[in-house]
Amino acid sequence: MANKYIYRSRISEAKLREVVCLFSLDIEASKIAKISKLNRNTINRILNLLRAHLAEYYEEQSSYSGVVEVDEIFAMAA
């Protein structure tokens, strides 16, 4: 039952893929826990790791670098 995606995980890769699929459908963590029959804290841990990995990936792919300045007109409207 080795899982190559999460170190020392007791969750099978099939179960992890199911969680990722449900995450991609934008389902809440508590509902994912009920559907996958995993603990809510485990789901939260997996989703936080997934979000961090996605943020890191998109940060690397971003064409912006440095500081981005906002025009005063747009800053006042917000």
ABEGO torsion letter per residue (X at the ends): XBBAABBGBABBAAAAAAAAAAAAAGBBAAAAAAAAGBBAAAAAAAAAAAAAAAAAAAAAABABBEBBBBBAAAAAAX
